[in-house]
Amino acid sequence: RPRVVVLISGSGSNLQALLEAQEHDELGGDVVAVISNKADAYGLVRAREAGVDAVVLPHDEYENREHYDGALIKVIERHEPDLIVLAGFMRILSPIFVQRFFGRLINIHPSLLPAWPGLDTHRKVLEAGEKEHGASVHFVTEELDGGPVAIQAVANVLEGDDEASLKERVHTREHLIYPIAVHWFLEGRLKLDGEVAKLDGHDLPVGGLRL
Ligand code: GAR
């Protein structure tokens, strides 16, 4: 069966969505390890409860990003993954890392990319008075939050929303689309072809498939 390694830094609610899909035999593979750069990430507890190998690799024990990413590559490769899933892994990855796993490295980002790359997306969307927000799953390239999008889901901005309420709504969309994207990839339907994401051999549009 295809093997998945998930990288986290925090709560791991997206990890949980993937574990639940796996439990219902809807993932098309197995999460074989979860790696966190933070020892107190709650996602580590979720992993252990699901019987998945949970590894802590603290970034502050390494002198620079290249050294850390080198160590991270080694830990990941020990698990022989077909796919590496970033699920709230809050670190910028070095080009060496991105190149090593190019085409089998995906991320989820809380916005309708290419709109609002970077941090604090919910606050920025509210401040800009946007009516539409959402989440995107994309292949990771060297451009931060800039890789080809596979799938995205819209979350409307509602009257009276604050950062917390909007974030929660976007999270529900994330939990919907991440297992779908992982399943597509593990079934061999979703591929990165150069700088284009393809589903069943067809080029996906800029925002990927939109729900
Ligand atoms: C998610 O909202 C994800 O989109 C975001 O972190 C959160 C992690 O939540 N990722 C980024 O902002 C990446 N730059 P989770 O730990 O509950 O899955």
Boltz pocket constraint, residues with backbone or C-beta under 6 A from the ligand:
constraints:
  - pocket:
      binder: B
      contacts: [[A, 8], [A, 9], [A, 10], [A, 11], [A, 12], [A, 13], [A, 14], [A, 15], [A, 43], [A, 87], [A, 88], [A, 89], [A, 90], [A, 108], [A, 109], [A, 110], [A, 118], [A, 119], [A, 171], [A, 174]]
      max_distance: 6.0
